[in-house]
Amino acid sequence: MEDTPMENGETNEDSEVAPALISVHPTQSSVAVAVGSDLRVFDLRGGCAVSLVDYSGSPLHKDSIRTIRYGADGKLFVSAGDDKTVKIWSTESWRCITTVCSEKRVSAVAISSDGSYVCFADKFGVVWVVDVDLSDGNQDFVDKKAAPLLSHYCSIITSLVTVFPKKPLDGAHEIQSFSLGHTEFVSCLAFVCTQECPQGFLVSGSGDSTVSNRNNSWSLNCFHMHLVYGLLESNGIEECHGAVTDLYTIPDSTLVAVAVQRQVSIFWILSLLSLQGIILLSCDLSAKTLHVAKVVSIEGDAFIPTSLGTSLSSGLLWMVTGASNLHDSQYPCVARVKVISGVKETSPDSVEHGPIVLKDAEIPGGEKLLQKLQRL
C-alpha cells in the first residue's frame, strides 16, 4: 500500500505520543494490545501468540494506533490510527480482510452489532462508514472506500458509540440529540445496559474530572472525581483535576470501571500524579445517580492504566499501561498488562470484598501472554 500523505504542515515527527490500548474478545478467546504502531494479539484458547496476516503489506500500522475494537459477536477486529488506515481483521484467521484509507488520521471506530458495517471518525470531525462482507466465509482481501456518515464538526472525535441508521451507506441525515454538560473535552463513552434497563444509559468521561450518565439529551447525574481525592485539597494542595482517560462498563451489571489521570497544582508547581488502579462506580438506574463502589489500587507497581477492557462473561477487567516511543528512540515500545478479578458482582457487599488484582502467574495465558503483549 502506498504511503498516504500527511496533512499540510504535518510530519511523522510531529505525531503525539499515543497511549497503549487493550481490547478483549467478547468470549475472552483472545486479547489484543496496541502500543505505538505495534499490534499484538494473544490466543487464549490456543495458549499462543497470534501471527497477523496482511496481504496489503506489513501486518503492523506505519504510525501510532489510536483505536482497536472487537465486534459484538467477536468475528471482526478493527485497528486504526495515525497512518490514516483502518484495518478490518477476521478473528477466525487473523487475516486483514479489508483496508480502508482515510483522508485524515483516525481517532475512533465502532462496529455494528451484526458486523455488517464499520464506522470510523477522524481528527477533523468526520464520521465514515464502510460495509463488510463475511458471507459464505469470504475472507479474501479487498480495498474499500468509505462513505461519509456524519460531518462536519471541525474538531477531533475522541470516542464513538452508535446504533447505526437503517441504511448507513446513505448517511445519517438527522442528529437525534445533543448531550451537553461537560466543561472540557469528552474522552470516552460507553453504554450501561442491564436486563432491567435494556435501552441503557450513556456514560461519558471527561477532562473536567467528571463522569456523567445520560438519557437522551439530559445529563442525569455528574460524579466529580475530586470527591475521591478530596483529602488532597486539605493538605495544602490548591487544585486537583482528574482527567478521565478511559471508562468501561462491566457487562450485565451497573458497574463502570474508570481510569483517571490526576493533575495537581502545588504552590504554582504543576506535577502529574495518577491513581495506580481504577475506580469502580455504581450506576443506580432507578435513582439515576453514580457513586463509588470501590477504589481498586495496584500496590508496589508504577501502573497507571491507559486503557481498559473486559469480556461478556469472564468477570475479569483487563488493563494496560504504556505509550508509543518518541521517534528518536532506539528501543521497542513496551507495555504492562494487569487483570482484576471479581468485578462482575453488582451488590455493594460483594464489590467491597470481590475485586482482586491478579498476580502475573494467575493471569489467563500466563507468562506466554505477558511476553507477547508486553514485549519487556
SVG drawing of the C-alpha trace seen along z (x, -y; Angstrom):
<svg xmlns="http://www.w3.org/2000/svg" viewBox="-36 -30 55 54">
<polyline fill="none" stroke="black" stroke-width="0.4" points="0.0,0.0 1.3,-3.4 2.3,-6.0 -0.6,-8.3 0.5,-12.0 0.2,-13.8 -1.9,-16.9 -0.4,-20.2 2.5,-21.1 2.3,-17.7 5.0,-15.1 5.5,-11.8 8.0,-13.5 5.2,-15.9 3.0,-13.0 1.9,-13.0 2.8,-10.1 0.0,-7.6 -1.2,-5.6 -1.2,-1.8 -4.6,-0.3 -6.2,3.0 -9.3,4.9 -10.8,8.3 -12.7,10.7 -16.4,10.9 -15.9,14.5 -12.3,13.9 -10.9,16.2 -8.2,13.6 -6.7,10.3 -5.2,7.5 -2.8,4.8 -1.7,1.8 1.3,-0.4 2.7,-2.7 2.4,-1.1 2.7,2.4 -0.4,4.6 -0.1,7.7 -2.7,10.4 -2.7,13.5 -4.9,16.5 -6.2,17.5 -7.8,20.7 -4.7,22.0 -2.3,20.5 -0.1,18.9 0.7,15.7 -1.2,14.8 0.5,14.2 -1.3,11.5 -1.5,11.8 -1.9,8.7 -1.7,9.2 -1.6,5.4 1.8,5.2 3.1,5.3 0.7,6.5 1.7,3.5 0.5,0.0 3.0,-2.6 2.2,-5.0 0.6,-5.0 -2.6,-3.0 -5.3,-5.2 -8.2,-2.8 -8.8,1.0 -12.1,2.9 -13.7,6.3 -17.2,6.7 -20.1,7.7 -20.0,11.3 -16.2,11.5 -15.9,12.2 -14.3,8.9 -11.5,6.8 -10.6,3.3 -7.5,1.3 -6.8,-2.3 -4.7,-5.3 -2.3,-8.0 -1.3,-6.3 -4.8,-7.1 -5.7,-3.4 -8.5,-1.3 -7.7,2.4 -10.5,4.9 -9.4,8.3 -11.2,11.7 -10.6,13.2 -11.1,16.7 -7.9,16.5 -6.5,13.2 -6.2,12.0 -6.7,8.4 -9.7,8.7 -10.2,5.0 -8.1,1.9 -9.7,-1.5 -7.8,-4.7 -8.8,-7.7 -8.2,-11.3 -7.2,-12.3 -5.9,-10.5 -8.4,-8.1 -9.3,-8.7 -12.2,-6.3 -14.1,-3.2 -17.4,-1.4 -18.8,1.8 -22.5,2.6 -24.0,5.3 -24.3,7.7 -20.8,7.0 -22.1,5.7 -20.7,2.2 -17.7,0.4 -17.6,-3.3 -14.7,-5.4 -14.1,-9.0 -11.2,-11.3 -9.5,-14.2 -11.3,-16.7 -14.7,-15.6 -16.0,-13.5 -17.6,-10.0 -17.2,-7.5 -18.8,-4.1 -17.9,-1.0 -19.7,2.3 -18.1,5.6 -18.9,8.9 -18.3,12.1 -21.0,14.1 -20.1,17.7 -16.9,17.4 -15.5,14.8 -12.1,13.7 -10.4,12.5 -8.6,9.2 -10.4,6.2 -9.8,2.5 -12.8,0.5 -13.8,-3.2 -15.7,-4.6 -18.9,-6.8 -19.5,-9.8 -21.9,-9.2 -21.8,-12.4 -19.9,-15.7 -18.5,-18.2 -17.6,-19.2 -14.2,-20.7 -12.9,-19.1 -11.4,-15.7 -13.8,-12.9 -12.4,-11.2 -14.9,-8.4 -17.6,-6.8 -20.6,-4.7 -23.6,-4.2 -26.7,-2.2 -26.3,-2.9 -29.0,-4.1 -31.1,-1.6 -29.0,-2.3 -25.6,-3.5 -24.2,-4.0 -26.9,-6.6 -25.6,-8.7 -27.2,-9.9 -29.1,-13.0 -30.5,-13.9 -28.9,-14.4 -31.1,-12.9 -29.9,-15.0 -27.0,-16.7 -25.8,-15.7 -24.3,-18.8 -22.9,-19.4 -19.1,-18.7 -16.9,-21.8 -13.8,-20.1 -13.2,-17.5 -15.1,-14.3 -12.6,-11.5 -14.7,-8.3 -18.2,-6.9 -20.0,-3.7 -23.5,-2.3 -24.7,-0.8 -27.2,1.9 -28.9,4.5 -31.9,6.9 -34.0,4.4 -32.9,1.5 -32.1,2.9 -32.2,-0.5 -29.3,-1.6 -27.8,-4.8 -24.9,-6.6 -21.9,-7.2 -19.3,-9.8 -15.9,-10.6 -14.2,-14.0 -11.1,-16.1 -13.2,-18.1 -12.8,-15.4 -16.4,-14.1 -18.2,-11.0 -21.8,-11.6 -24.7,-9.3 -27.2,-10.5 -30.6,-9.6 -31.3,-11.1 -30.1,-14.7 -30.3,-15.2 -27.4,-14.8 -28.9,-12.8 -26.0,-12.8 -22.5,-14.0 -19.8,-12.4 -16.8,-14.5 -13.5,-12.7 -12.3,-15.2 -14.6,-13.5 -12.2,-10.6 -9.2,-12.8 -10.8,-15.3 -8.2,-14.7 -5.5,-16.1 -7.1,-19.6 -7.0,-19.7 -3.2,-19.1 -2.0,-22.3 -2.9,-21.4 -4.5,-24.3 -6.2,-22.4 -7.0,-18.9 -8.0,-17.9 -8.5,-14.3 -8.9,-13.7 -10.9,-10.5 -8.7,-8.7 -10.9,-5.7 -14.0,-4.0 -15.6,-0.6 -19.0,0.7 -19.0,4.2 -21.3,6.4 -24.7,7.3 -24.1,5.1 -24.4,1.5 -20.7,1.0 -18.4,-1.3 -14.7,-1.0 -12.9,-4.3 -9.2,-5.1 -8.1,-8.6 -5.0,-10.7 -4.8,-13.3 -3.2,-16.6 -2.3,-18.6 -1.1,-22.1 1.0,-22.7 2.4,-26.2 2.5,-27.1 4.4,-24.0 2.4,-21.6 3.1,-17.9 1.5,-14.9 0.1,-12.3 -2.3,-9.4 -4.3,-6.7 -2.4,-3.4 -5.5,-1.3 -9.1,-2.0 -12.3,-3.4 -15.5,-1.3 -18.6,-3.5 -22.1,-2.0 -24.9,-3.4 -28.3,-3.4 -30.6,-3.3 -33.7,-4.0 -32.3,-6.9 -30.2,-8.0 -27.1,-8.5 -23.5,-7.5 -21.5,-6.6 -18.2,-5.0 -18.4,-1.2 -14.7,-0.5 -11.3,-2.0 -9.0,0.8 -5.4,-0.1 -2.3,1.7 0.3,1.6 4.1,1.7 4.0,1.1 4.0,-2.1 0.9,-1.1 -1.2,-3.9 -4.0,-2.4 -4.2,-4.0 -6.9,-1.6 -9.5,0.9 -11.3,3.9 -13.4,6.9 -15.4,9.7 -19.1,10.6 -18.8,13.5 -15.3,13.7 -15.7,11.3 -12.2,10.1 -11.2,6.5 -8.1,6.2 -5.8,3.1 -2.8,1.9 -0.3,-1.0 2.3,-2.3 2.9,-4.7 4.5,-4.9 8.1,-5.7 9.5,-9.1 10.6,-9.0 14.3,-9.0 14.1,-6.1 16.1,-3.0 14.1,-0.8 10.9,1.2 7.6,0.0 6.8,1.7 3.6,2.1 2.4,3.6 -0.8,5.7 -2.8,6.2 -6.0,8.1 -8.6,7.6 -11.0,10.4 -14.3,10.3 -15.6,7.1 -18.8,8.6 -20.8,8.7 -23.4,5.9 -24.2,5.8 -22.2,3.3 -21.2,6.0 -19.8,8.3 -18.0,5.5 -16.4,4.4 -14.7,7.7 -14.6,9.0 -12.1,7.2 -8.6,8.7 -5.5,7.7 -4.2,11.0 -0.5,11.8 1.3,12.2 1.3,16.0 -2.5,16.0 -3.4,14.0 -5.0,16.2 -2.3,17.1 0.4,16.6 4.0,15.9 3.4,16.5 0.7,13.9 2.7,11.3 5.8,11.9 3.7,11.3 1.6,8.3 4.2,6.5 7.4,7.0 9.5,6.4"/>
</svg>
